[in-house]
Amino acid sequence: MNPKQIACFLLLAFIGVLVYVAQIVHGKVTAMRTEAENAVTAASNMETERTTAEIQTAMVKTDTEEVRRFLRAWLPSIEKVQTQQEAEQAVELSLRERGIGLIRTRTTELKISSTNKLIPKSVLTTLTIEEEFAKVLNWLGDLERRLPMARVKIVQVAGGASGRQLKLDVTFETPLFDLASANPVKIVKKEEKKS
């Protein structure tokens, strides 16, 4: 081979390598351009989803404003009694403060509900009291003040041993709320802060 042929061969090889590299670069640029377009489309879709979620959140906030206001008003009462012992102590303290000494029967039972996650437990208290009429009714009012979430299930009133006495058979249920099950967002935020 003469020098001209070698030069032509080298020139053709150089041009071939240059075309090959240009094709590879062009393919990569096309792939990157496609990825960029896909990323822009995905970002636009995510922005639309975010806007939709914000609108839905605003709608839920307006729809639940009354319930959330109610919960804020009752939250101190709910948090006051969280265990069976606290419910029993509230009843005992109320009886002691109102001077009711003649308690014929008294039972307390813990009722567990597997279907209601917000109120998984409740304390069922049954009392039979015989005392002066005014003391019994004042005690019942005091109990309602101490345990505002308690629900009276059974009330039987009869005359007592004397004319001024009243015999009261009362059964009431005090719910023990589990607010953590109702608001999982706050639990997750608290766990993230601990980490």
C-alpha positions in Angstrom: 0.0 0.0 0.0 1.2 3.4 -0.9 1.1 6.4 1.4 -2.0 7.9 -0.3 -4.0 4.7 0.3 -2.8 4.5 3.9 -3.8 8.2 4.4 -7.3 7.5 2.8 -7.7 4.4 5.0 -6.8 6.4 8.1 -9.1 9.2 7.1 -12.0 6.8 6.5 -11.3 5.0 9.8 -11.3 8.4 11.6 -14.5 9.5 9.8 -16.1 6.1 10.8 -15.1 6.5 14.4 -16.3 10.1 14.4 -19.7 9.0 12.9 -20.0 6.1 15.4 -19.2 8.5 18.4 -21.7 11.0 17.0 -24.4 8.3 16.8 -23.8 7.3 20.4 -23.9 10.9 21.6 -27.0 11.5 19.5 -28.7 8.4 21.1 -27.8 9.6 24.6 -29.0 13.1 23.9 -32.3 11.8 22.5 -32.7 9.5 25.6 -31.9 12.4 27.9 -34.4 14.6 26.1 -37.1 12.0 26.4 -36.3 11.6 30.1 -36.5 15.3 30.6 -39.9 15.5 28.8 -41.1 12.6 31.0 -39.9 14.3 34.1 -41.7 17.6 33.1 -44.9 15.6 32.4 -44.6 13.8 35.8 -43.9 17.1 37.6 -47.0 18.6 35.9 -49.1 15.6 36.9 -47.8 15.7 40.5 -48.6 19.5 40.7 -52.1 18.7 39.5 -52.4 16.0 42.1 -51.1 18.3 44.8 -53.6 21.0 43.9 -56.4 18.4 43.9 -55.2 17.2 47.3 -55.1 20.8 48.7 -58.7 21.4 47.4 -59.9 18.1 49.0 -58.1 19.0 52.3 -59.8 22.4 52.3 -63.1 20.7 51.7 -62.6 18.2 54.5 -61.6 21.0 56.9 -64.7 23.0 56.1 -66.9 19.9 56.3 -65.5 18.8 59.6 -65.1 22.3 61.3 -68.1 21.7 63.5 -66.9 18.3 64.6 -63.4 19.6 65.3 -64.8 22.5 67.3 -66.9 20.1 69.3 -63.8 17.9 69.9 -61.7 20.9 71.0 -64.4 21.9 73.5 -64.7 18.4 75.0 -61.0 17.4 74.8 -60.2 18.5 78.4 -63.1 16.4 79.7 -62.0 13.4 77.6 -58.4 13.6 78.7 -59.5 13.9 82.4 -60.5 10.3 82.6 -58.3 7.8 80.7 -58.2 4.8 83.0 -60.5 2.7 85.1 -58.8 3.9 88.3 -59.4 7.5 87.4 -63.1 6.9 86.8 -63.4 5.0 90.1 -61.5 7.8 91.9 -63.8 10.4 90.5 -66.8 8.5 91.8 -65.2 7.9 95.2 -64.2 11.6 95.5 -67.7 12.7 94.6 -69.3 10.4 97.2 -66.8 11.5 99.9 -67.2 15.3 99.1 -71.0 15.1 99.1 -71.1 13.2 102.4 -72.8 10.1 101.1 -72.0 7.3 103.5 -74.7 4.7 103.1 -73.8 2.8 100.0 -75.6 -0.5 99.9 -73.9 -2.0 96.8 -71.2 -0.9 94.5 -69.7 -2.7 91.5 -67.3 -1.6 88.8 -66.8 -3.5 85.6 -64.5 -2.8 82.7 -66.2 -3.3 79.4 -64.0 -3.9 76.3 -65.2 -3.2 72.7 -63.2 -4.6 69.8 -65.3 -2.9 67.2 -65.0 0.7 68.4 -61.4 1.9 68.1 -62.1 5.4 69.4 -63.7 4.1 72.6 -62.1 0.7 73.1 -63.0 0.5 76.8 -65.6 1.8 79.2 -66.2 1.5 82.9 -69.6 0.3 84.0 -70.4 1.4 87.5 -73.5 0.3 89.5 -74.3 1.9 92.8 -77.2 1.6 95.3 -77.3 4.7 97.6 -79.7 5.5 100.4 -79.3 9.0 101.7 -81.2 12.3 102.1 -83.1 13.4 99.0 -81.0 16.6 98.5 -77.7 14.9 99.0 -78.5 12.2 96.5 -79.5 14.7 93.8 -76.6 17.0 94.5 -74.3 14.0 94.3 -75.8 13.0 90.9 -75.2 16.6 89.7 -71.6 16.6 91.0 -71.0 13.3 89.3 -72.2 14.7 86.0 -69.8 17.7 86.5 -66.8 15.4 87.2 -67.6 12.8 84.5 -69.4 14.7 81.8 -68.8 12.0 79.2 -70.5 9.4 81.4 -73.8 8.0 80.2 -76.5 7.0 82.7 -77.9 3.7 81.7 -80.3 2.8 84.5 -81.9 4.9 87.2 -84.4 3.6 89.7 -85.6 5.9 92.5 -87.6 4.7 95.5 -88.4 6.0 98.9 -85.8 5.4 101.6 -86.1 4.2 105.2 -87.4 7.6 106.4 -89.4 10.3 104.8 -86.4 12.4 103.9 -84.4 9.6 102.5 -84.2 8.4 98.9 -83.0 5.1 97.6 -81.2 5.4 94.2 -80.1 2.5 92.1 -77.9 4.0 89.3 -75.8 2.4 86.6 -73.6 4.6 84.4 -71.0 4.0 81.8 -67.9 6.1 81.5 -66.1 5.8 78.2 -62.3 5.6 78.1 -61.3 7.3 74.8 -58.2 6.3 72.7 -57.7 9.6 70.8 -54.4 8.2 69.3 -56.4 5.8 67.1 -58.5 8.6 65.8 -55.6 10.8 64.7 -52.8 8.8 63.1 -51.1 11.9 61.6 -50.1 13.3 65.0 -48.7 9.9 66.1 -46.5 9.7 62.9 -45.3 13.3 63.5 -44.4 12.5 67.1 -42.5 9.4 66.1 -40.5 11.4 63.5 -39.6 14.0 66.1 -38.3 11.3 68.4 -36.0 9.9 65.7 
